[in-house]
Amino acid sequence: MSSLPDVPLSSPSSSSPPHGSPVLGFGLDLLIGIATLLFLSVLGGLAWGLWRGIEVGMQAARDGTTPAATEMASALGAPGALAQMLIALFSTGGAALLLYFLRRRANAAERAQSQQALRRASTWGWTALVAAGVFIGSSFIGWAAKQMGVEPVPTNLLLMQQAWAQYPVFLVAFAVLLAPAYEELLFRRVLFGRLWAAGRPLLGIVLSSMAFALVHEIPGTSPNSFPAMLQLWLIYGGMGAAFAWVYRKTGTLWAAVIAHAVNNAVALAAMVLFGTQ
């Protein structure tokens, strides 16, 4: 995992284009990321459908039956928890890696500065502080919203519960190790990093955090009410802002990755032990 790239603490990245609007560059990054994520999601779904079709067809051949189209569709079913996590990993990870290598690849100087940051004790202090702050802030927002009768259910909660019941080891690896690394690479290194390198870190925090929130709770796909969606966006947006801040403060993307991983580990533990959202 030491090959994960980083942006230097104090100077703009030399991998940024010297000309053109950084906001337009951010928009282009975002469009490429969305298009790639959607394409890979569809591709992953098709791969799953093909695999299930082969399984159902082989079972029908063993049984000596020829199922009708409606029966075949019913037998195929929908992707389970493991398939959904693999598709999410394939699509999000693929989009992050494509954008990194295509648009925001780190150079040797950036990697060296990141390694120096990892050797500073203050880096780990800030990481721990941000991880604790994210947990306390999210808990407070949830408590305050509950007092107003707003209790949203995150879109991915059912998937997490099903995955824990069937594939607990893979869920831990996915939620605590893999997803934080790919999401930080995409949202902090690529999206936030572009505006940071252009001298617009505050704008970068705002825009990348909005994108982070909207990707986690997509309008039109959630059963939550609008006030509930606002609460989730506030929580996810706050998380994204905190991770971007610690990335810039420490100068290493690993600080954001680890803070993100700790947050996911705590949320997963709370779900398992207390059934909380």
KEKE-3310 file (N, C-alpha, C; in steps of 0.2 Angstrom, whole numbers, plus 5000, padded with zeros to 4 digits):
npx = (5004:5011:5013:5003:4999:5003:5000:5011:5014:5016:5018:5011:5005:5016:5011:4999:4990:4997:4990:4973:4957:4956:4944:4936:4944:4942:4929:4929:4937:4927:4917:4923:4926:4912:4907:4915:4913:4900:4900:4909:4901:4890:4896:4901:4889:4884:4893:4891:4878:4880:4887:4878:4868:4875:4876:4863:4858:4866:4862:4848:4851:4856:4845:4837:4827:4819:4818:4806:4806:4802:4803:4817:4822:4817:4824:4837:4838:4843:4859:4868:4875:4889:4892:4887:4896:4908:4906:4905:4917:4925:4920:4921:4935:4941:4938:4944:4958:4960:4958:4968:4980:4978:4976:4981:4993:5006:5023:5040:5045:5034:5030:5041:5039:5028:5032:5041:5031:5024:5033:5033:5027:5017:5008:5001:4995:4986:4979:4972:4965:4956:4949:4943:4935:4927:4919:4913:4906:4898:4889:4884:4876:4867:4861:4855:4846:4838:4831:4822:4814:4819:4826:4836:4839:4854:4858:4866:4865:4857:4864:4876:4872:4868:4879:4888:4882:4884:4897:4908:4922:4926:4918:4924:4937:4933:4926:4934:4948:4949:4939:4941:4954:4952:4942:4948:4958:4952:4942:4950:4964:4963:4951:4950:4963:4967:4962:4968:4981:4980:4980:4967:4962:4951:4939:4941:4939:4925:4919:4924:4919:4905:4903:4907:4897:4886:4888:4887:4874:4863:4852:4835:4837:4836:4826:4824:4817:4817:4822:4829:4838:4846:4852:4860:4868:4874:4882:4890:4896:4903:4912:4920:4925:4933:4942:4949:4954:4964:4972:4978:4984:4993:5000:5001:4992:4989:4985:4972:4967:4968:4961:4948:4947:4947:4935:4925:4927:4923:4910:4905:4908:4898:4886:4886:4887:4877:4867:4866:4864)
npy = (4994:5006:5012:5021:5037:5054:5072:5086:5096:5110:5116:5118:5105:5098:5091:5096:5104:5119:5129:5136:5135:5130:5126:5122:5111:5103:5101:5093:5082:5077:5074:5064:5055:5051:5046:5035:5028:5024:5017:5006:5001:4996:4987:4978:4974:4967:4957:4950:4946:4938:4928:4922:4918:4908:4899:4897:4891:4879:4873:4870:4862:4851:4847:4844:4852:4866:4882:4895:4912:4921:4913:4911:4924:4926:4916:4921:4932:4946:4955:4949:4953:4951:4952:4965:4972:4969:4974:4988:4990:4988:4997:5010:5010:5008:5020:5029:5025:5027:5041:5046:5041:5046:5060:5065:5061:5057:5064:5060:5069:5073:5060:5059:5069:5065:5054:5059:5066:5056:5052:5061:5064:5073:5071:5059:5063:5073:5065:5056:5066:5071:5060:5057:5068:5068:5057:5062:5073:5068:5060:5070:5077:5068:5065:5078:5079:5069:5073:5082:5073:5067:5054:5046:5033:5026:5023:5012:5004:4992:4983:4983:4976:4964:4959:4958:4947:4937:4938:4942:4944:4949:4960:4968:4970:4977:4988:4994:4994:4994:5002:5015:5019:5019:5029:5040:5042:5046:5057:5066:5066:5067:5076:5086:5089:5095:5108:5113:5113:5123:5134:5136:5130:5131:5132:5120:5111:5113:5109:5096:5090:5091:5083:5071:5069:5068:5057:5047:5047:5047:5058:5053:5040:5036:5031:5040:5054:5072:5081:5071:5067:5078:5078:5067:5071:5082:5076:5067:5077:5084:5075:5073:5086:5086:5076:5081:5092:5087:5080:5091:5098:5089:5084:5072:5059:5048:5051:5055:5044:5034:5041:5040:5026:5023:5029:5022:5009:5011:5014:5002:4994:4999:4996:4982:4979:4987:4989:5002:5016)
npz = (5000:5001:4989:4987:4980:4985:4988:4990:5005:5006:4993:4977:4966:4954:4944:4940:4927:4919:4913:4910:4918:4935:4940:4929:4926:4937:4935:4924:4928:4937:4928:4920:4930:4935:4923:4921:4932:4931:4919:4922:4932:4926:4917:4927:4932:4921:4919:4931:4928:4917:4923:4932:4923:4917:4927:4931:4919:4918:4929:4925:4914:4921:4928:4917:4912:4903:4906:4905:4898:4908:4920:4919:4921:4934:4941:4939:4948:4959:4961:4975:4991:4991:4978:4975:4983:4976:4963:4967:4972:4960:4951:4958:4962:4950:4943:4951:4950:4936:4935:4943:4936:4924:4926:4938:4942:4954:4957:4960:4969:4976:4982:4991:5000:5006:5012:5021:5029:5035:5044:5054:5071:5073:5062:5065:5076:5072:5063:5072:5079:5070:5066:5078:5079:5068:5071:5083:5078:5068:5077:5085:5075:5071:5083:5086:5074:5077:5088:5081:5075:5064:5056:5047:5035:5030:5013:5010:5021:5023:5014:5020:5032:5027:5021:5032:5039:5030:5024:5033:5035:5022:5021:5031:5026:5014:5019:5028:5023:5009:5002:5009:5004:4990:4989:4995:4986:4975:4979:4987:4983:4969:4965:4976:4977:4965:4965:4976:4973:4964:4971:4977:4990:4999:4991:4985:4995:4998:4985:4983:4994:4993:4981:4987:4996:4988:4980:4990:4994:4983:4975:4971:4972:4985:4998:5008:5016:5011:5022:5029:5019:5018:5031:5030:5019:5025:5035:5028:5019:5029:5034:5022:5021:5033:5030:5019:5025:5034:5026:5019:5030:5035:5024:5018:5010:5016:5029:5028:5023:5033:5044:5038:5037:5050:5054:5047:5052:5066:5063:5057:5068:5077:5071:5071:5085:5091:5083:5077:5065)
capx = (5000:5015:5013:4997:5002:5001:5002:5015:5011:5016:5018:5006:5008:5019:5007:4994:4991:4999:4985:4966:4953:4956:4937:4934:4948:4939:4923:4931:4939:4921:4913:4927:4924:4906:4906:4919:4910:4894:4902:4911:4896:4886:4900:4901:4882:4883:4897:4887:4872:4882:4889:4872:4865:4878:4875:4856:4858:4869:4857:4843:4853:4857:4838:4833:4822:4820:4814:4804:4810:4800:4806:4824:4823:4816:4830:4843:4837:4847:4866:4869:4879:4896:4892:4887:4902:4913:4904:4906:4925:4927:4918:4924:4942:4943:4937:4949:4964:4960:4959:4974:4985:4977:4975:4984:4999:5011:5030:5045:5046:5028:5031:5046:5036:5023:5036:5043:5026:5023:5038:5032:5023:5011:5004:4997:4991:4981:4974:4968:4960:4951:4945:4938:4931:4922:4914:4909:4902:4892:4885:4880:4871:4862:4857:4851:4841:4833:4826:4817:4810:4822:4830:4837:4842:4858:4856:4870:4864:4854:4869:4881:4869:4868:4886:4890:4879:4886:4904:4910:4929:4927:4915:4929:4942:4930:4924:4940:4954:4949:4935:4944:4960:4950:4938:4952:4962:4947:4940:4955:4970:4961:4947:4952:4970:4968:4960:4973:4987:4979:4979:4960:4960:4944:4935:4942:4936:4918:4917:4925:4915:4899:4903:4908:4891:4881:4890:4885:4867:4861:4845:4831:4838:4836:4819:4823:4814:4822:4826:4834:4844:4850:4856:4865:4873:4878:4887:4895:4900:4907:4917:4924:4929:4938:4948:4953:4958:4969:4976:4982:4987:4999:5004:5001:4985:4988:4982:4965:4965:4968:4955:4942:4946:4945:4928:4922:4928:4919:4903:4904:4907:4892:4881:4886:4886:4872:4862:4865:4865)
capy = (5000:5011:5016:5026:5043:5060:5078:5089:5100:5117:5118:5115:5099:5100:5087:5100:5108:5125:5133:5134:5136:5124:5124:5118:5105:5100:5098:5088:5076:5074:5071:5058:5050:5049:5042:5029:5024:5022:5012:5000:4998:4993:4982:4974:4971:4963:4951:4946:4943:4932:4922:4919:4915:4901:4895:4894:4887:4873:4869:4868:4856:4845:4845:4842:4857:4872:4887:4900:4918:4924:4909:4912:4931:4925:4912:4925:4936:4952:4954:4948:4957:4950:4954:4972:4975:4968:4979:4994:4991:4988:5004:5016:5009:5009:5027:5032:5024:5030:5048:5047:5040:5051:5067:5068:5056:5060:5063:5058:5074:5072:5054:5060:5074:5061:5049:5063:5068:5050:5051:5066:5062:5077:5068:5054:5067:5076:5060:5054:5071:5072:5054:5058:5074:5066:5053:5066:5078:5064:5058:5076:5079:5062:5066:5084:5078:5064:5078:5085:5068:5065:5048:5043:5026:5026:5018:5006:5000:4985:4980:4981:4971:4957:4957:4956:4941:4932:4938:4947:4946:4953:4967:4972:4972:4981:4994:4997:4995:4995:5008:5022:5020:5022:5035:5046:5044:5049:5063:5070:5067:5070:5082:5092:5091:5099:5115:5114:5114:5129:5139:5137:5124:5131:5130:5112:5107:5113:5106:5089:5087:5090:5077:5065:5068:5066:5050:5042:5047:5050:5060:5049:5033:5035:5031:5045:5061:5077:5082:5065:5067:5084:5076:5063:5075:5086:5071:5065:5082:5086:5070:5074:5092:5085:5072:5085:5097:5083:5079:5097:5099:5084:5083:5065:5056:5042:5054:5055:5037:5031:5044:5037:5019:5022:5031:5016:5004:5013:5014:4995:4991:5001:4993:4975:4979:4991:4990:5009:5017)
capz = (5000:5001:4983:4986:4979:4989:4986:4995:5010:5005:4986:4972:4963:4947:4939:4938:4921:4920:4910:4911:4924:4939:4941:4924:4927:4942:4932:4919:4932:4940:4923:4919:4936:4935:4917:4922:4937:4928:4914:4926:4936:4921:4915:4932:4932:4915:4921:4936:4925:4913:4927:4935:4918:4916:4933:4930:4913:4920:4934:4921:4910:4925:4929:4911:4910:4899:4909:4901:4899:4915:4925:4919:4925:4941:4944:4940:4954:4959:4964:4982:4995:4989:4971:4975:4985:4971:4958:4969:4972:4953:4948:4961:4962:4943:4942:4955:4947:4930:4935:4945:4931:4918:4927:4944:4945:4958:4955:4965:4975:4980:4986:4996:5005:5009:5017:5027:5033:5039:5050:5059:5076:5073:5057:5068:5081:5068:5061:5077:5081:5065:5066:5084:5078:5063:5075:5088:5074:5065:5082:5087:5070:5071:5089:5085:5070:5080:5092:5077:5072:5057:5057:5040:5035:5025:5008:5010:5028:5022:5011:5026:5037:5024:5020:5039:5040:5025:5022:5038:5033:5016:5023:5035:5021:5009:5022:5032:5020:5002:5001:5011:5000:4983:4989:4996:4980:4970:4981:4990:4979:4962:4965:4980:4975:4959:4967:4981:4969:4960:4976:4979:4994:5002:4986:4984:5001:4997:4980:4983:4999:4990:4977:4991:4999:4983:4978:4995:4995:4977:4974:4967:4973:4992:5001:5014:5015:5010:5028:5030:5015:5020:5037:5028:5015:5030:5039:5023:5018:5035:5034:5017:5023:5038:5027:5015:5029:5037:5020:5018:5036:5036:5018:5016:5009:5021:5035:5026:5022:5040:5047:5035:5039:5057:5055:5044:5057:5071:5061:5057:5075:5080:5067:5073:5092:5094:5077:5075:5058)
cpx = (5004:5016:5007:5000:4999:5003:5006:5011:5010:5016:5014:5010:5010:5015:5001:4995:4993:4994:4978:4964:4954:4949:4934:4938:4945:4932:4924:4933:4932:4917:4916:4925:4918:4904:4909:4916:4904:4895:4904:4906:4891:4890:4900:4894:4881:4887:4894:4881:4874:4884:4883:4868:4868:4876:4867:4855:4861:4865:4851:4845:4854:4850:4834:4827:4824:4816:4812:4807:4808:4803:4814:4826:4822:4822:4836:4843:4841:4854:4865:4874:4886:4896:4892:4893:4908:4912:4906:4914:4928:4926:4922:4932:4945:4943:4943:4956:4965:4961:4965:4980:4984:4977:4979:4989:5004:5018:5034:5045:5040:5028:5036:5043:5031:5027:5038:5037:5024:5027:5037:5026:5016:5006:4999:4993:4985:4976:4970:4963:4955:4946:4940:4933:4925:4916:4910:4904:4896:4887:4881:4874:4866:4858:4852:4845:4836:4828:4821:4813:4813:4827:4831:4840:4847:4857:4860:4869:4862:4860:4874:4879:4870:4875:4889:4888:4882:4894:4907:4917:4930:4924:4920:4934:4939:4929:4930:4946:4953:4945:4938:4950:4957:4946:4943:4957:4958:4945:4945:4961:4968:4957:4949:4959:4971:4967:4965:4979:4987:4979:4972:4958:4953:4939:4935:4939:4928:4916:4918:4921:4908:4898:4903:4901:4886:4882:4887:4878:4865:4854:4841:4832:4838:4828:4818:4820:4819:4825:4831:4839:4848:4854:4862:4871:4877:4884:4892:4899:4905:4913:4922:4928:4934:4944:4952:4957:4964:4974:4981:4986:4994:5003:5004:4993:4984:4984:4974:4963:4964:4962:4949:4941:4944:4937:4923:4922:4923:4911:4901:4903:4900:4886:4881:4884:4879:4866:4861:4866:4871)
cpy = (5006:5015:5021:5033:5049:5066:5082:5094:5107:5120:5115:5110:5101:5096:5091:5104:5115:5131:5131:5135:5130:5122:5120:5111:5101:5097:5093:5082:5073:5071:5064:5053:5047:5044:5035:5025:5021:5016:5006:4997:4994:4986:4976:4970:4966:4956:4947:4942:4937:4926:4919:4916:4908:4897:4892:4890:4880:4869:4866:4862:4850:4842:4843:4846:4863:4877:4892:4907:4921:4920:4910:4919:4930:4921:4916:4929:4943:4950:4954:4953:4957:4953:4962:4975:4975:4973:4986:4995:4991:4995:5010:5015:5010:5016:5031:5031:5027:5037:5050:5046:5045:5058:5070:5064:5060:5059:5061:5063:5074:5066:5055:5064:5070:5057:5053:5065:5062:5049:5056:5064:5067:5075:5064:5058:5070:5071:5058:5059:5071:5065:5054:5063:5072:5061:5057:5070:5074:5062:5064:5078:5074:5064:5072:5083:5073:5068:5081:5080:5066:5060:5044:5036:5026:5021:5012:5002:4993:4981:4978:4976:4964:4955:4955:4949:4935:4932:4943:4949:4950:4960:4971:4974:4977:4988:4998:4998:4997:5002:5015:5024:5023:5028:5041:5047:5048:5056:5068:5071:5070:5076:5087:5094:5095:5107:5117:5116:5121:5135:5141:5131:5125:5129:5122:5108:5107:5109:5098:5086:5086:5084:5071:5064:5065:5059:5045:5042:5051:5052:5055:5042:5031:5035:5036:5051:5066:5079:5077:5065:5073:5082:5072:5067:5079:5082:5069:5071:5085:5081:5071:5081:5090:5081:5076:5090:5093:5081:5085:5099:5095:5083:5076:5062:5051:5045:5053:5048:5033:5034:5041:5030:5018:5024:5025:5010:5005:5012:5006:4992:4993:4998:4985:4975:4982:4991:4997:5010:5022)
cpz = (5000:4994:4982:4986:4984:4986:4992:4999:5008:4998:4982:4968:4956:4942:4937:4931:4922:4918:4911:4918:4928:4940:4935:4924:4932:4939:4927:4923:4935:4934:4921:4924:4936:4929:4918:4927:4935:4923:4917:4930:4931:4918:4920:4933:4926:4916:4926:4932:4920:4917:4930:4929:4916:4921:4932:4924:4914:4924:4930:4917:4915:4927:4923:4910:4906:4901:4904:4902:4906:4920:4925:4923:4932:4945:4944:4946:4953:4962:4972:4985:4992:4982:4971:4978:4980:4965:4960:4969:4965:4950:4951:4961:4955:4941:4945:4952:4940:4930:4938:4940:4925:4920:4933:4947:4948:4955:4961:4971:4979:4985:4992:5001:5009:5014:5023:5032:5038:5045:5055:5064:5075:5067:5060:5073:5078:5065:5066:5079:5076:5065:5072:5082:5073:5067:5080:5084:5071:5071:5084:5082:5070:5077:5088:5080:5073:5085:5088:5073:5065:5059:5051:5041:5029:5019:5008:5017:5027:5019:5016:5030:5033:5023:5027:5040:5036:5024:5027:5036:5027:5017:5026:5030:5016:5013:5025:5028:5013:5000:5003:5006:4993:4984:4991:4990:4975:4973:4984:4985:4972:4962:4970:4978:4970:4961:4972:4978:4965:4965:4978:4984:4997:4997:4984:4989:5000:4991:4980:4989:4997:4986:4981:4994:4994:4981:4983:4996:4988:4977:4970:4968:4980:4994:5006:5011:5013:5016:5030:5026:5016:5026:5034:5023:5020:5034:5034:5020:5023:5035:5028:5018:5028:5035:5023:5019:5032:5032:5019:5024:5037:5030:5015:5015:5014:5027:5034:5026:5029:5044:5044:5037:5046:5058:5052:5049:5063:5069:5060:5063:5078:5077:5070:5081:5094:5089:5075:5068:5057)
residu = (MET:SER:SER:LEU:PRO:ASP:VAL:PRO:LEU:SER:SER:PRO:SER:SER:SER:SER:PRO:PRO:HIS:GLY:SER:PRO:VAL:LEU:GLY:PHE:GLY:LEU:ASP:LEU:LEU:ILE:GLY:ILE:ALA:THR:LEU:LEU:PHE:LEU:SER:VAL:LEU:GLY:GLY:LEU:ALA:TRP:GLY:LEU:TRP:ARG:GLY:ILE:GLU:VAL:GLY:MET:GLN:ALA:ALA:ARG:ASP:GLY:THR:THR:PRO:ALA:ALA:THR:GLU:MET:ALA:SER:ALA:LEU:GLY:ALA:PRO:GLY:ALA:LEU:ALA:GLN:MET:LEU:ILE:ALA:LEU:PHE:SER:THR:GLY:GLY:ALA:ALA:LEU:LEU:LEU:TYR:PHE:LEU:ARG:ARG:ARG:ALA:ASN:ALA:ALA:GLU:ARG:ALA:GLN:SER:GLN:GLN:ALA:LEU:ARG:ARG:ALA:SER:THR:TRP:GLY:TRP:THR:ALA:LEU:VAL:ALA:ALA:GLY:VAL:PHE:ILE:GLY:SER:SER:PHE:ILE:GLY:TRP:ALA:ALA:LYS:GLN:MET:GLY:VAL:GLU:PRO:VAL:PRO:THR:ASN:LEU:LEU:LEU:MET:GLN:GLN:ALA:TRP:ALA:GLN:TYR:PRO:VAL:PHE:LEU:VAL:ALA:PHE:ALA:VAL:LEU:LEU:ALA:PRO:ALA:TYR:GLU:GLU:LEU:LEU:PHE:ARG:ARG:VAL:LEU:PHE:GLY:ARG:LEU:TRP:ALA:ALA:GLY:ARG:PRO:LEU:LEU:GLY:ILE:VAL:LEU:SER:SER:MET:ALA:PHE:ALA:LEU:VAL:HIS:GLU:ILE:PRO:GLY:THR:SER:PRO:ASN:SER:PHE:PRO:ALA:MET:LEU:GLN:LEU:TRP:LEU:ILE:TYR:GLY:GLY:MET:GLY:ALA:ALA:PHE:ALA:TRP:VAL:TYR:ARG:LYS:THR:GLY:THR:LEU:TRP:ALA:ALA:VAL:ILE:ALA:HIS:ALA:VAL:ASN:ASN:ALA:VAL:ALA:LEU:ALA:ALA:MET:VAL:LEU:PHE:GLY:THR:GLN)
# end
